[in-house]
Amino acid sequence: MKLFKTILIFTIFQISASNFWASGRLPEEIQEMLDMMSAVDSPRYPGFRNFYRYSVSRYNCSGKNHAEWYETGVKRFGWGIYYISSGLLFQVIGWPVLYIFFTKIKMKAYIVMIFIGVIEITEVWGNSIWPGFVALLGEVYCTSPQIMTIVGKVTMVQWILGSATAVFLGIHRLLSMINFGESLINTNAMISFWLAFLTIYAIYGSLFFDTVLFNSDYMAPLLDPMTEQEGVTYSNNFLYFHNISAAVLLVTVYTSLCLVWRFREVKNFSAQAMKFQKSLLLQSICISLTYAVPAISFVTLYFFVTPKWFSHASDISYQLSGGIPFIMYIVLNNTVREEIFSCCKKNPASSQVKIHSTTVHSFN
């Protein structure tokens, strides 16, 4: 079976490579990423043939000079300070919480939450700190096309991966609570498989479709780079599909979780077990809300004509998704809260919190 897969992959690669050299050009998606980085009409690079053949880029900034493009942006000092300061605050709060998760808590449900936490804490640089500098300087795509493209691509991967994993977390908790299909998602091997699959899914959705680019005028990430080219449209059906699916699934799965929880609560489980399940459920719901609200807002932007303030409000909801979960962990998780408080007190005697992996109350 492994030999068959190896032969199949090699055959596909060989065919793709042959098509590439025969056609005399790079794949369209890769070429467009190069166009975005250069922001001008760029040459095709087919090896050695047709080296000087140019194509019109959809991301062409040659219509204005650098200073003129800056005039299309808007400097927003207050919002810039807010984005940067809140992003740095999220970093200060988030990394200690993740460290506690890594070192103190060993449960399958928390493996997924740690994975989401890593996405969120790194996403802060793209959805909070970088937009802060964009606002301070009045940047648009054409003032810094290279870094705008890189940040846009990476941030899209993180958004798609984080929201998809939040859906997976909800399904994981739901199946665990109803004791159904756990072998499909509740083993270390299957969790690793699904997280790897979602990572590939997110990378594909970011690299091969139009990219969101933060704009200081709208104070939001837009698919349109605002290059003032006529007859050019920008869309991302993959992102549209993902956001609609994420919004529907997050609401559906977590509503189902709450209903199952209410049913189980009546079943007279031990108070200790119910307390643990409630804490874990609340933490999962907080994660889902930080993704569901931006997803619903973005879907609204697709189907309705909205003012600029709504675009900015949608981005604020997305920006907060990188930090609010860590605050909720401190509020709702006893282990995290006790570790954080003990570190703040700087008392060696009280900083050692006894953790028992075999008991439930350590994870509340």
Contacts in CASP RR format, 6 or more apart in sequence:
PFRMAT RR
TARGET T0000
AUTHOR 0000-0000-0000
METHOD contacts of the structure
MODEL  1
MKLFKTILIFTIFQISASNFWASGRLPEEIQEMLDMMSAVDSPRYPGFRN
FYRYSVSRYNCSGKNHAEWYETGVKRFGWGIYYISSGLLFQVIGWPVLYI
FFTKIKMKAYIVMIFIGVIEITEVWGNSIWPGFVALLGEVYCTSPQIMTI
VGKVTMVQWILGSATAVFLGIHRLLSMINFGESLINTNAMISFWLAFLTI
YAIYGSLFFDTVLFNSDYMAPLLDPMTEQEGVTYSNNFLYFHNISAAVLL
VTVYTSLCLVWRFREVKNFSAQAMKFQKSLLLQSICISLTYAVPAISFVT
LYFFVTPKWFSHASDISYQLSGGIPFIMYIVLNNTVREEIFSCCKKNPAS
SQVKIHSTTVHSFN
20 26 0 8 1.000
20 27 0 8 1.000
21 46 0 8 1.000
21 47 0 8 1.000
23 46 0 8 1.000
24 44 0 8 1.000
24 46 0 8 1.000
24 47 0 8 1.000
24 49 0 8 1.000
24 50 0 8 1.000
25 31 0 8 1.000
25 44 0 8 1.000
25 46 0 8 1.000
25 50 0 8 1.000
26 34 0 8 1.000
26 44 0 8 1.000
26 45 0 8 1.000
26 46 0 8 1.000
29 207 0 8 1.000
29 208 0 8 1.000
31 42 0 8 1.000
31 44 0 8 1.000
31 55 0 8 1.000
32 57 0 8 1.000
32 58 0 8 1.000
32 59 0 8 1.000
33 149 0 8 1.000
33 153 0 8 1.000
33 207 0 8 1.000
34 42 0 8 1.000
34 45 0 8 1.000
35 42 0 8 1.000
35 55 0 8 1.000
35 57 0 8 1.000
35 58 0 8 1.000
35 59 0 8 1.000
35 60 0 8 1.000
36 57 0 8 1.000
36 59 0 8 1.000
36 145 0 8 1.000
36 149 0 8 1.000
36 211 0 8 1.000
37 145 0 8 1.000
37 146 0 8 1.000
37 149 0 8 1.000
38 57 0 8 1.000
38 145 0 8 1.000
39 57 0 8 1.000
39 59 0 8 1.000
39 60 0 8 1.000
39 61 0 8 1.000
39 62 0 8 1.000
39 141 0 8 1.000
39 142 0 8 1.000
39 145 0 8 1.000
40 57 0 8 1.000
40 60 0 8 1.000
40 61 0 8 1.000
40 62 0 8 1.000
41 54 0 8 1.000
41 55 0 8 1.000
41 56 0 8 1.000
41 57 0 8 1.000
41 60 0 8 1.000
41 62 0 8 1.000
42 54 0 8 1.000
42 55 0 8 1.000
42 57 0 8 1.000
43 51 0 8 1.000
43 52 0 8 1.000
43 53 0 8 1.000
43 54 0 8 1.000
43 55 0 8 1.000
44 50 0 8 1.000
44 53 0 8 1.000
44 54 0 8 1.000
44 55 0 8 1.000
45 51 0 8 1.000
58 229 0 8 1.000
58 232 0 8 1.000
58 234 0 8 1.000
59 141 0 8 1.000
59 145 0 8 1.000
59 225 0 8 1.000
59 227 0 8 1.000
60 227 0 8 1.000
60 229 0 8 1.000
61 69 0 8 1.000
61 141 0 8 1.000
61 142 0 8 1.000
61 145 0 8 1.000
61 227 0 8 1.000
63 227 0 8 1.000
63 228 0 8 1.000
64 72 0 8 1.000
64 142 0 8 1.000
64 228 0 8 1.000
66 143 0 8 1.000
69 140 0 8 1.000
69 142 0 8 1.000
69 143 0 8 1.000
70 138 0 8 1.000
70 139 0 8 1.000
70 140 0 8 1.000
70 143 0 8 1.000
72 140 0 8 1.000
72 142 0 8 1.000
72 217 0 8 1.000
72 226 0 8 1.000
73 138 0 8 1.000
73 139 0 8 1.000
73 140 0 8 1.000
73 143 0 8 1.000
73 215 0 8 1.000
73 216 0 8 1.000
73 217 0 8 1.000
74 138 0 8 1.000
74 216 0 8 1.000
74 217 0 8 1.000
75 135 0 8 1.000
75 136 0 8 1.000
75 137 0 8 1.000
75 138 0 8 1.000
75 216 0 8 1.000
76 135 0 8 1.000
76 136 0 8 1.000
76 138 0 8 1.000
76 216 0 8 1.000
76 219 0 8 1.000
77 135 0 8 1.000
77 136 0 8 1.000
78 135 0 8 1.000
79 132 0 8 1.000
79 135 0 8 1.000
79 219 0 8 1.000
80 131 0 8 1.000
80 132 0 8 1.000
80 133 0 8 1.000
80 135 0 8 1.000
80 136 0 8 1.000
81 132 0 8 1.000
81 136 0 8 1.000
82 132 0 8 1.000
83 128 0 8 1.000
83 129 0 8 1.000
83 131 0 8 1.000
83 132 0 8 1.000
83 135 0 8 1.000
83 319 0 8 1.000
84 128 0 8 1.000
84 129 0 8 1.000
84 132 0 8 1.000
84 133 0 8 1.000
84 136 0 8 1.000
86 128 0 8 1.000
86 319 0 8 1.000
86 320 0 8 1.000
87 124 0 8 1.000
87 128 0 8 1.000
87 129 0 8 1.000
87 323 0 8 1.000
88 129 0 8 1.000
90 121 0 8 1.000
90 124 0 8 1.000
90 128 0 8 1.000
90 322 0 8 1.000
90 323 0 8 1.000
90 326 0 8 1.000
91 121 0 8 1.000
91 124 0 8 1.000
93 323 0 8 1.000
93 326 0 8 1.000
93 327 0 8 1.000
93 330 0 8 1.000
94 117 0 8 1.000
94 121 0 8 1.000
94 323 0 8 1.000
94 326 0 8 1.000
95 121 0 8 1.000
96 339 0 8 1.000
96 340 0 8 1.000
96 343 0 8 1.000
97 326 0 8 1.000
97 329 0 8 1.000
97 330 0 8 1.000
97 336 0 8 1.000
97 340 0 8 1.000
98 114 0 8 1.000
98 117 0 8 1.000
98 118 0 8 1.000
98 121 0 8 1.000
100 335 0 8 1.000
100 336 0 8 1.000
100 339 0 8 1.000
100 340 0 8 1.000
101 110 0 8 1.000
101 113 0 8 1.000
101 114 0 8 1.000
101 329 0 8 1.000
101 336 0 8 1.000
102 114 0 8 1.000
104 335 0 8 1.000
104 339 0 8 1.000
104 353 0 8 1.000
104 355 0 8 1.000
105 335 0 8 1.000
105 355 0 8 1.000
105 362 0 8 1.000
105 363 0 8 1.000
106 357 0 8 1.000
107 363 0 8 1.000
108 172 0 8 1.000
108 186 0 8 1.000
108 187 0 8 1.000
108 188 0 8 1.000
108 191 0 8 1.000
109 169 0 8 1.000
109 172 0 8 1.000
109 173 0 8 1.000
109 176 0 8 1.000
109 280 0 8 1.000
109 284 0 8 1.000
110 363 0 8 1.000
111 188 0 8 1.000
111 191 0 8 1.000
112 165 0 8 1.000
112 168 0 8 1.000
112 169 0 8 1.000
112 172 0 8 1.000
112 191 0 8 1.000
112 195 0 8 1.000
113 169 0 8 1.000
113 283 0 8 1.000
113 284 0 8 1.000
113 287 0 8 1.000
115 165 0 8 1.000
115 195 0 8 1.000
116 162 0 8 1.000
116 165 0 8 1.000
116 166 0 8 1.000
116 169 0 8 1.000
116 287 0 8 1.000
116 325 0 8 1.000
117 325 0 8 1.000
117 326 0 8 1.000
119 158 0 8 1.000
119 161 0 8 1.000
119 162 0 8 1.000
119 165 0 8 1.000
120 162 0 8 1.000
120 290 0 8 1.000
120 321 0 8 1.000
120 322 0 8 1.000
120 323 0 8 1.000
120 325 0 8 1.000
120 326 0 8 1.000
121 322 0 8 1.000
121 323 0 8 1.000
121 326 0 8 1.000
122 158 0 8 1.000
123 155 0 8 1.000
123 158 0 8 1.000
123 159 0 8 1.000
123 162 0 8 1.000
123 321 0 8 1.000
123 322 0 8 1.000
124 322 0 8 1.000
124 323 0 8 1.000
126 151 0 8 1.000
126 152 0 8 1.000
126 154 0 8 1.000
126 155 0 8 1.000
126 158 0 8 1.000
127 155 0 8 1.000
127 158 0 8 1.000
127 159 0 8 1.000
127 315 0 8 1.000
127 318 0 8 1.000
127 319 0 8 1.000
127 321 0 8 1.000
127 322 0 8 1.000
128 319 0 8 1.000
128 322 0 8 1.000
130 147 0 8 1.000
130 151 0 8 1.000
130 214 0 8 1.000
131 214 0 8 1.000
131 219 0 8 1.000
131 315 0 8 1.000
131 319 0 8 1.000
133 139 0 8 1.000
134 214 0 8 1.000
134 215 0 8 1.000
134 216 0 8 1.000
135 216 0 8 1.000
135 219 0 8 1.000
137 143 0 8 1.000
137 216 0 8 1.000
138 216 0 8 1.000
139 148 0 8 1.000
139 214 0 8 1.000
139 216 0 8 1.000
140 215 0 8 1.000
140 216 0 8 1.000
140 217 0 8 1.000
140 225 0 8 1.000
140 226 0 8 1.000
141 148 0 8 1.000
141 213 0 8 1.000
141 215 0 8 1.000
141 225 0 8 1.000
141 226 0 8 1.000
141 227 0 8 1.000
142 225 0 8 1.000
142 226 0 8 1.000
142 227 0 8 1.000
148 213 0 8 1.000
148 214 0 8 1.000
149 211 0 8 1.000
149 213 0 8 1.000
151 214 0 8 1.000
152 206 0 8 1.000
152 211 0 8 1.000
152 212 0 8 1.000
152 213 0 8 1.000
152 214 0 8 1.000
152 221 0 8 1.000
153 206 0 8 1.000
153 207 0 8 1.000
153 211 0 8 1.000
154 206 0 8 1.000
155 212 0 8 1.000
155 221 0 8 1.000
156 202 0 8 1.000
156 205 0 8 1.000
156 206 0 8 1.000
156 211 0 8 1.000
156 212 0 8 1.000
156 239 0 8 1.000
157 202 0 8 1.000
157 203 0 8 1.000
157 205 0 8 1.000
157 206 0 8 1.000
158 202 0 8 1.000
159 318 0 8 1.000
160 201 0 8 1.000
160 202 0 8 1.000
160 205 0 8 1.000
160 206 0 8 1.000
160 239 0 8 1.000
160 242 0 8 1.000
161 198 0 8 1.000
161 199 0 8 1.000
161 201 0 8 1.000
161 202 0 8 1.000
162 202 0 8 1.000
162 291 0 8 1.000
163 242 0 8 1.000
163 243 0 8 1.000
163 246 0 8 1.000
163 250 0 8 1.000
163 291 0 8 1.000
163 295 0 8 1.000
164 198 0 8 1.000
164 201 0 8 1.000
164 202 0 8 1.000
164 242 0 8 1.000
164 246 0 8 1.000
165 195 0 8 1.000
165 198 0 8 1.000
166 246 0 8 1.000
166 250 0 8 1.000
166 287 0 8 1.000
166 288 0 8 1.000
166 290 0 8 1.000
166 291 0 8 1.000
166 292 0 8 1.000
167 246 0 8 1.000
167 249 0 8 1.000
167 250 0 8 1.000
167 253 0 8 1.000
168 185 0 8 1.000
168 194 0 8 1.000
168 195 0 8 1.000
168 198 0 8 1.000
169 284 0 8 1.000
169 287 0 8 1.000
169 288 0 8 1.000
170 253 0 8 1.000
170 254 0 8 1.000
170 257 0 8 1.000
170 284 0 8 1.000
170 288 0 8 1.000
171 185 0 8 1.000
171 253 0 8 1.000
172 185 0 8 1.000
172 186 0 8 1.000
172 191 0 8 1.000
173 257 0 8 1.000
173 280 0 8 1.000
173 281 0 8 1.000
173 284 0 8 1.000
174 253 0 8 1.000
174 256 0 8 1.000
174 257 0 8 1.000
174 260 0 8 1.000
175 181 0 8 1.000
175 182 0 8 1.000
175 184 0 8 1.000
175 185 0 8 1.000
175 186 0 8 1.000
176 182 0 8 1.000
176 186 0 8 1.000
177 257 0 8 1.000
177 260 0 8 1.000
177 261 0 8 1.000
177 264 0 8 1.000
177 277 0 8 1.000
178 260 0 8 1.000
183 190 0 8 1.000
184 190 0 8 1.000
185 191 0 8 1.000
185 194 0 8 1.000
204 238 0 8 1.000
205 238 0 8 1.000
205 239 0 8 1.000
205 242 0 8 1.000
208 238 0 8 1.000
209 236 0 8 1.000
209 237 0 8 1.000
209 238 0 8 1.000
209 239 0 8 1.000
210 223 0 8 1.000
210 234 0 8 1.000
210 235 0 8 1.000
210 236 0 8 1.000
211 223 0 8 1.000
211 236 0 8 1.000
212 221 0 8 1.000
212 222 0 8 1.000
212 223 0 8 1.000
212 236 0 8 1.000
212 239 0 8 1.000
213 221 0 8 1.000
213 222 0 8 1.000
213 223 0 8 1.000
213 225 0 8 1.000
214 220 0 8 1.000
214 221 0 8 1.000
214 222 0 8 1.000
215 221 0 8 1.000
215 222 0 8 1.000
215 226 0 8 1.000
217 226 0 8 1.000
217 308 0 8 1.000
218 308 0 8 1.000
218 311 0 8 1.000
218 312 0 8 1.000
219 308 0 8 1.000
219 311 0 8 1.000
219 312 0 8 1.000
219 315 0 8 1.000
220 308 0 8 1.000
220 311 0 8 1.000
220 312 0 8 1.000
220 314 0 8 1.000
220 315 0 8 1.000
221 315 0 8 1.000
222 311 0 8 1.000
223 234 0 8 1.000
223 235 0 8 1.000
223 236 0 8 1.000
223 239 0 8 1.000
224 234 0 8 1.000
225 234 0 8 1.000
240 299 0 8 1.000
240 302 0 8 1.000
243 295 0 8 1.000
243 298 0 8 1.000
243 299 0 8 1.000
243 302 0 8 1.000
244 299 0 8 1.000
246 291 0 8 1.000
246 292 0 8 1.000
246 295 0 8 1.000
247 292 0 8 1.000
247 295 0 8 1.000
247 296 0 8 1.000
247 299 0 8 1.000
250 288 0 8 1.000
250 291 0 8 1.000
250 292 0 8 1.000
250 295 0 8 1.000
251 292 0 8 1.000
253 288 0 8 1.000
254 284 0 8 1.000
254 285 0 8 1.000
254 288 0 8 1.000
254 292 0 8 1.000
257 281 0 8 1.000
257 284 0 8 1.000
257 285 0 8 1.000
258 281 0 8 1.000
258 285 0 8 1.000
261 277 0 8 1.000
261 278 0 8 1.000
261 281 0 8 1.000
264 274 0 8 1.000
264 277 0 8 1.000
265 274 0 8 1.000
269 277 0 8 1.000
272 360 0 8 1.000
272 361 0 8 1.000
273 360 0 8 1.000
275 360 0 8 1.000
275 361 0 8 1.000
275 364 0 8 1.000
276 360 0 8 1.000
276 361 0 8 1.000
276 363 0 8 1.000
276 364 0 8 1.000
279 332 0 8 1.000
279 333 0 8 1.000
279 334 0 8 1.000
279 363 0 8 1.000
279 364 0 8 1.000
280 363 0 8 1.000
282 328 0 8 1.000
282 332 0 8 1.000
283 328 0 8 1.000
283 329 0 8 1.000
283 332 0 8 1.000
283 333 0 8 1.000
286 324 0 8 1.000
286 325 0 8 1.000
286 328 0 8 1.000
286 332 0 8 1.000
287 325 0 8 1.000
287 328 0 8 1.000
290 320 0 8 1.000
290 321 0 8 1.000
290 322 0 8 1.000
290 323 0 8 1.000
290 324 0 8 1.000
290 325 0 8 1.000
291 321 0 8 1.000
293 317 0 8 1.000
293 321 0 8 1.000
294 314 0 8 1.000
294 317 0 8 1.000
294 318 0 8 1.000
294 321 0 8 1.000
297 310 0 8 1.000
297 313 0 8 1.000
297 314 0 8 1.000
297 317 0 8 1.000
297 318 0 8 1.000
298 314 0 8 1.000
298 318 0 8 1.000
300 306 0 8 1.000
300 310 0 8 1.000
300 314 0 8 1.000
301 310 0 8 1.000
301 311 0 8 1.000
301 314 0 8 1.000
329 336 0 8 1.000
330 336 0 8 1.000
330 337 0 8 1.000
330 340 0 8 1.000
331 337 0 8 1.000
333 363 0 8 1.000
333 364 0 8 1.000
334 361 0 8 1.000
334 362 0 8 1.000
334 363 0 8 1.000
334 364 0 8 1.000
335 353 0 8 1.000
335 355 0 8 1.000
335 362 0 8 1.000
335 363 0 8 1.000
335 364 0 8 1.000
338 353 0 8 1.000
339 351 0 8 1.000
339 353 0 8 1.000
342 350 0 8 1.000
342 351 0 8 1.000
342 352 0 8 1.000
342 353 0 8 1.000
343 351 0 8 1.000
345 351 0 8 1.000
355 362 0 8 1.000
356 362 0 8 1.000
END
